[in-house]
Amino acid sequence: MRSNSDMTEPTNHNTDTDQRLTDLEIKASYADDLLDTLNQLVARQQEQIDLLLREVSRLRQRGGDDGLSAGPRDPRDELPPHY
């Protein structure tokens, strides 16, 4: 005949397994949320990079690379002497 401790042991094992499974599901949920957040961040950064590349291209077309543009230059656009 089984003792009471033998009968409760599988129940405790199932409870431990259920708790571990629940913990893993929670961790997976947090990981999925973090992945979604990081994907959104990367997408926003790529949009900003694309915008900046277009702006640099527009500025190059407007000002030229030879430094002989016709209009006056803004001193803030010039590199400091130590460069």
Backbone bond lengths (Angstrom), bond angles and torsions (degrees), N, CA, C in turn:
res aa  C-N    CA-C-N  psi(-1)  N-CA   C-N-CA  omega(-1)  CA-C   N-CA-C  phi
1 M - - - 1.427 - - 1.533 109.89 -
2 R 1.320 117.64 146.01 1.464 122.97 -179.98 1.509 111.06 -82.99
3 S 1.323 114.05 145.06 1.458 117.95 174.61 1.518 108.69 -86.54
4 N 1.312 116.07 169.65 1.466 121.27 -179.69 1.529 111.49 -62.76
5 S 1.327 117.78 -34.57 1.465 120.32 -179.51 1.525 110.67 -67.34
6 D 1.345 118.17 -32.62 1.459 120.53 177.05 1.521 111.53 -67.85
7 M 1.307 117.16 -33.59 1.466 120.77 -178.53 1.523 111.76 -76.18
8 T 1.300 117.34 -31.73 1.461 119.47 -178.17 1.513 112.44 -85.57
9 E 1.286 117.72 -18.36 1.460 120.23 -177.48 1.524 112.86 -61.24
10 P 1.351 121.14 -47.76 1.463 119.43 177.23 1.522 112.22 -61.63
11 T 1.321 117.59 -34.04 1.458 120.52 179.01 1.529 109.85 -65.18
12 N 1.317 116.89 -43.43 1.463 120.54 177.25 1.523 110.49 -63.57
13 H 1.305 116.39 -39.87 1.463 120.44 178.31 1.527 110.31 -63.24
14 N 1.326 116.90 -43.33 1.465 120.71 178.28 1.520 111.17 -64.64
15 T 1.328 116.69 -38.90 1.457 120.63 178.71 1.525 110.22 -64.39
16 D 1.326 116.98 -43.76 1.467 120.78 177.90 1.526 110.69 -62.36
17 T 1.317 116.84 -43.40 1.461 121.26 179.58 1.520 110.80 -64.70
18 D 1.337 116.02 -42.92 1.464 120.04 178.25 1.526 111.02 -61.93
19 Q 1.342 116.45 -41.91 1.466 119.90 179.64 1.525 110.83 -65.55
20 R 1.319 117.21 -42.49 1.461 120.64 178.10 1.522 110.79 -63.65
21 L 1.324 116.88 -40.30 1.458 121.10 178.10 1.528 110.85 -64.44
22 T 1.321 116.20 -42.72 1.463 120.83 177.51 1.527 110.63 -61.61
23 D 1.338 116.25 -44.20 1.467 120.04 178.27 1.529 111.53 -61.02
24 L 1.309 116.79 -41.56 1.466 120.42 178.52 1.526 111.46 -65.50
25 E 1.325 117.15 -39.30 1.463 120.62 177.91 1.525 110.61 -64.33
26 I 1.330 116.62 -39.28 1.468 120.19 178.06 1.531 109.89 -64.78
27 K 1.318 116.68 -45.51 1.468 120.17 178.68 1.524 111.21 -61.78
28 A 1.322 117.21 -41.09 1.472 120.54 178.61 1.521 110.37 -64.09
29 S 1.319 116.47 -38.53 1.464 120.11 178.41 1.528 111.22 -63.89
30 Y 1.334 116.48 -44.42 1.466 120.03 176.95 1.529 111.30 -63.56
31 A 1.320 116.80 -39.45 1.468 120.46 178.95 1.525 110.59 -64.61
32 D 1.332 117.71 -40.61 1.464 121.09 177.14 1.525 110.94 -62.95
33 D 1.330 116.36 -42.64 1.461 120.56 178.97 1.526 110.82 -64.06
34 L 1.325 116.79 -42.53 1.461 120.70 178.24 1.524 110.71 -63.39
35 L 1.319 116.93 -41.89 1.460 121.02 178.94 1.526 111.03 -61.78
36 D 1.331 116.93 -43.33 1.466 120.32 177.24 1.525 111.13 -61.78
37 T 1.327 116.28 -43.39 1.465 120.50 179.40 1.526 110.98 -62.49
38 L 1.326 117.04 -44.55 1.466 120.44 179.76 1.528 111.20 -66.09
39 N 1.325 117.76 -38.07 1.457 120.45 177.19 1.522 111.14 -62.03
40 Q 1.330 116.93 -42.00 1.468 120.52 177.71 1.527 110.59 -64.20
41 L 1.319 116.83 -40.71 1.463 121.03 178.93 1.526 111.11 -63.12
42 V 1.325 116.84 -45.17 1.467 120.86 179.29 1.532 109.96 -63.22
43 A 1.317 117.55 -40.16 1.466 120.47 179.17 1.532 110.65 -63.70
44 R 1.339 117.34 -42.73 1.475 120.29 177.83 1.524 111.00 -64.59
45 Q 1.317 116.83 -41.13 1.463 119.44 179.05 1.520 110.93 -65.05
46 Q 1.322 117.68 -37.86 1.465 120.13 178.15 1.524 110.53 -65.15
47 E 1.335 117.09 -39.07 1.469 120.09 175.91 1.523 110.48 -61.50
48 Q 1.337 116.98 -41.83 1.466 120.48 178.91 1.519 110.98 -65.61
49 I 1.313 117.46 -40.83 1.463 121.23 177.95 1.522 110.15 -62.07
50 D 1.331 116.67 -45.90 1.465 120.21 178.78 1.523 111.00 -60.47
51 L 1.329 117.14 -42.59 1.462 121.05 178.35 1.529 110.80 -62.23
52 L 1.324 116.86 -43.93 1.464 120.23 179.63 1.525 111.89 -65.81
53 L 1.332 117.24 -37.90 1.465 119.91 177.59 1.530 110.91 -64.43
54 R 1.329 116.04 -40.44 1.470 118.87 177.30 1.527 110.85 -64.68
55 E 1.333 116.31 -39.63 1.463 120.06 179.35 1.524 111.14 -65.70
56 V 1.307 117.91 -42.97 1.470 121.13 177.59 1.524 109.89 -62.08
57 S 1.307 116.69 -43.10 1.460 120.45 178.92 1.529 110.84 -62.01
58 R 1.331 115.97 -42.76 1.470 120.29 179.46 1.526 110.01 -63.94
59 L 1.324 117.42 -41.95 1.459 120.41 179.86 1.527 111.57 -66.14
60 R 1.323 116.34 -37.76 1.471 119.12 177.53 1.518 111.23 -65.15
61 Q 1.320 116.97 -41.26 1.467 119.82 179.46 1.519 110.75 -66.40
62 R 1.312 116.72 -38.35 1.459 120.88 -178.58 1.524 111.80 -71.91
63 G 1.338 117.01 -42.52 1.447 120.01 -173.40 1.509 114.37 -97.88
64 G 1.292 118.42 -20.30 1.455 120.58 -176.24 1.513 110.80 74.46
65 D 1.310 116.13 159.03 1.460 121.48 -179.00 1.517 112.17 -96.21
66 D 1.336 119.13 -8.15 1.463 120.87 -174.80 1.527 113.52 -85.15
67 G 1.317 118.18 -7.26 1.459 120.90 178.94 1.516 113.37 74.23
68 L 1.309 119.21 10.35 1.464 122.50 -178.50 1.523 111.54 -107.99
69 S 1.291 118.08 34.66 1.459 119.93 -178.52 1.522 109.94 -66.89
70 A 1.303 116.01 150.89 1.462 121.92 -172.77 1.521 112.80 -72.47
71 G 1.327 117.84 -36.58 1.455 120.73 -174.57 1.521 112.61 -82.93
72 P 1.325 115.57 166.44 1.460 119.18 177.32 1.532 110.31 -68.17
73 R 1.309 114.58 145.83 1.468 119.52 -178.39 1.523 109.24 -98.19
74 D 1.286 114.83 146.32 1.457 121.40 176.74 1.536 107.97 -78.54
75 P 1.324 119.09 125.75 1.475 120.51 -179.10 1.529 112.63 -58.88
76 R 1.324 117.41 -24.48 1.463 119.81 178.64 1.526 111.44 -68.79
77 D 1.341 118.28 -19.90 1.460 122.00 178.72 1.526 112.19 -81.30
78 E 1.324 117.56 -14.85 1.455 122.00 -176.86 1.541 109.66 -81.93
79 L 1.338 115.92 148.85 1.447 120.90 175.39 1.522 109.07 -76.59
80 P 1.322 116.99 144.00 1.466 119.25 176.25 1.537 110.09 -63.65
81 P 1.336 117.71 157.21 1.461 121.62 -176.26 1.531 113.96 -58.34
82 H 1.311 118.95 -29.87 1.467 119.62 -177.06 1.517 112.93 -75.44
83 Y 1.312 119.00 -1.60 1.465 121.78 175.51 1.505 106.48 -91.31
